[in-house]
Amino acid sequence: MTPSRTIRFALPKGSLQEATFEMMARAGYQVKVSSRSYIPTVDDPEIEARLIRAQEISRYVEHGALDAGLTGYDWILENNSDVVEVANLVYAKQGLRPVRWVLAVPNDSPIRQVKDLQGKRIATEAVSLTRKFLEKRGVRADIEFSWGATEVKAPELVDAICELTETGSSLRANNLRILETVLESTTRLIANKKAWTDRWKRKKIETIALLLKGALAAEEKVGLKMNAPKNKLKSILKALPALRNPTISPLSQKSWVALETVVDERVVREIIPQLRAAGAEGIIEYPLNKVIY
């Protein structure tokens, strides 16, 4: 059955693509795309997906060719796009953290501070971001657009680069050191301003945002179930760093209750032995797809 209405939704092609598809799946949207296609299929007939480079998405959303999309905050600023920022989604290619645009130079470069870039040549894909940053510092430099492989251009072709990094490993591998961070960026769900005034489209975009935020919130959490004798309940609750107060339900055996809660995954290995020692039994840990606050 053909839906009466749809939204045109952009997914980022490139470094964010795999992480985005995985997050969409946890949010409940199965996205598939062939190796030769830029038109993914989504198991929601109300979403017309397009696979576009993150660098371009904010421009197409601003102009109305797309209703909404996922792109980096850096590219919104680079393109000076006038869009609605619906949600801040902190995820990247290699984990749940922001990425950084940094100024970097070769390890043996005499350049030690940003002011030393005066009159120097800098290669970057984010020309506008870099220029604005240097202008605020009173530095004039020759900033050229880089089509890629920016790290290998210093020192033979340019004096410095402004490059995106998540862990810094690529910079270190190319014998580069960071001078200063230009911008910290996260993924944003953005919407076209006209689409945002359309009641149906806004509700659809807000639903996507809710589910994506829920998927991210669940990424580092797990659910815990257990049984506990009532006379041990107080000590068990003390050992439980719950997201909220746990759900406590009576069991058929009146002296026992069942507990269920959500906790940070990183603490589970520490608290399960504590819970067991406090008297909990039948402890079950299970993964979560979404946590909606």
N, C-alpha and C positions, 0 to 999 in steps of 0.2 A: 504494500500500500504506500503510495507516494505521500509524504508529509505535506501539509498545507503551507508550512513555512520552514525556512532553513536559515542558518547563519553560515557565513563564509569564514572559516577559521584557519589561521596559519600556524603550522608547526615548523620549528627551526630545522633546516637541513644543515648537516655538518657536525661539529663537535658535540652539540647538545642533542642531536637527534636520538641516539640510543637511550640516553637518560630520560628524555622527554617521553618516548614511547613506553618505557618501563613505568614512569610515573602515571601516565594516562591509563595504563592497564590496571594499576593499583587503585586508581580513582574509579574504575569500572568501565573504561572505554577501550575496546580492543581496536588497535590501529594496525593496518597492514599496508605495505607498499612494495611494489616490485622494484627490482634493481634499475629498471629503465623508465620508471614513471615518477612524476612529481605530483600525482594526484592520489593520495592515500585513501583507503576506505576505512570508515569508522562504523562500528556496529550501532550507531545512533543515526537514524535517517534524517534527523534535524540538523546534523552537522555536515557541511561540505568542507572537507579538509583540503588544504594545499600545503605542499612542502616547499618552503622558500628559505633562502639564506637569512639568518638572523639579522644580518646587516641591513636588509631591505624591508623587513616586515613592518617596522613602525611607519615608514613612508606610505606603504600601501594601505595600512589601517587608517592613517590620517586622511588620505585622499578618498577613502570610501570604497576602494576596490576590494577590501576585506573588512568584515565587521569586527573581528577580534583576532588576537594571536598571542603567541608566546615569544618573547624576545628579551634581549638583555637591556638593562637600564642604560648601559654604556651606549648602545646604538640609538636609543631614544634621544639621548643628549647629543650624540654625534650628528644625527639627522635633524636635530632641533624640532622634533615632531610634536605636534599639538594633539595629544591623545588622552584618553581617560586611563589612568593606571588603576586597574581593578584590584589586583592582588600582587603582593611581593612574595615570590616563591624562591626560597633559598635552597637551590640545588644547582649543581654544575656537572661537568663531565665525569669528575672523579670523586664526588662526594657532596655532602650537604653543607656547603660553605660558599661564601662569596668568592668571586675571582677579582683579580687586581690588574689594572693597567699600570705598568711601571716604566720609568726611565731607567735604561741600563746601558752600561759601557763595558768595554773589554777590561778584564782584571788588571792589566798593566797600563791602562789609560791614565794620563795625568789629570783627567777630569775627576774632581772629587765632590763638587757641589753643583746644584742646579745652575747657579750663576756662572759656572765655568762653561756652560753650553752656549754662551753668547757668541753668535756668529758661526756656530757649528752646524753641521749637516745631520739631520735626524730622519730616520726612516720609520714609518708607522702606517698601519691601516686606519688608525683613528686620528686623522689630521686635525680636525676641528677641536677635539678634546685636548690634544697635545698643544696646539697653538694657544687655546684659551688658558691652559694651565701656565704656560710660560709667560704669557702676557701679564697675568696676575703677579708674576714674580719679576716683571720688568726685564725679561730676557727675550731678545730677538734672535731667532735661529732660522735656518733654511730647512723647512719641514717638507719632506716628499712622501707621496703615497707609496706604500709597499704592497705589491700583489701577493706576497707570501714569502715564506722562508726568511723572515725578517732577521732572525737571530744570526744568520750566517753573513749578514751584510757588514757588520762591524768587525774589525776596523778598516777593511780594505775599501769598502764603498761609501761608508758613512762613519761619522764620529760616535753616534749613539743611536739607540732605538727606543721606541715606546711600544711595548708589547704586552699582550694579555698573558697572565700567568695564574695558575691555580696552586701549584706546589713549588714552583721555582726550579724544578729539575731540568727543564729544557734550557733555561738560562745558564745553569751551572754546567751542563753538558757542553755548552758552547763557549765556556770560559768568560761568562759575562757576570757582572755584579750589579746589583740594584742601587741606583742613586736615591730614588724616592718614588713613593706611590702617587700616581696621578689621580686615580679614581678606583674606588671599590664598587663592584657591580654585582647585582643579582638578577635572576630571571623575573620578568614581570608579565602578568597577564594584562594586556591592554585592549581597549575598545575604541572604535570610531565614535566621535562625539554624537553624530546624528543617530547611529545605531543605538547608542546609550539612552537616547530619549524615546526610543521605540519600546513600549512596555514589554512586548513579547520577547524581543531580542535581549533586552536588559535582564529579564528574568532568566533566560537561557544562559547568558554569560555568567550571571551570578551563581547559577547552579553549578556550572563547570568550575568556577573559582572555589566554591564551597567544597566540592569533591576533591579537587587538586590539593587544597590546603589540608584536607583531612588525610589524604594519602601521604603527604609530607610529614604531618604530625605523627603518623603511625610508623614512620620509617625506623625510628630509634626506640620504639616501645613494643612491649609484648603484653599479652593478657595472662593473668594467673588465676587458677581455680584451686581451691583446697577445701578440705573438711577440717573442722576444729571442734574440740570439746568446749562447751560453754565456759567451764571453769578456767580454761586457758586462753580465752578470747582476748583479754586485756593485754597479756604479754605478746600475743601474736600480732595484734594491731600495732604495738610499739615497734615491731620489727618490719613493718610494712610501709614503705614510703610511697603511698598511693597517690595517683593523679587526683583523685577525689576520695572521699570516704568510701570504702569498699561496700559492695552490695552484700548484705548478710541475709541468708534465707534459712528457714527452719528445715530440718531433716526429719525423716520418719522416726528416727531415734531421738527423742526429745532432748536428750542431754548434749546433742551435737548440732552444729550449724554448718552451712556451706558459705564460703566467701569467694567473691570474684572481684578483681580489680585490674588496673592497668599500671604498669611500672616501666621505668627506663630499662632497656635491655642490658645496658652496661652494668647494672647493679644486681641483676638476677642471680648470677653465680655466687654472689656474696650473701644475698638474703635468703635463698632457698635453704641452705644449711641452718640459718638462724630460725627460720620458720619451722623447720623440722624439729629442731631442738626445743622450740617453744611449745610443741605439741601438735602442730599441723600434720595432717596425713592426706594421702591421695593428691599430692600437689601436681598440677598440670600446667605446663607453660605452652602457650600457643601464639602463633604469629597474628598480626593485625594488618588489614588492608587500609583501613581508614579510622581516624580518631576525630570526631567532630566536636569541637568545643561549643 
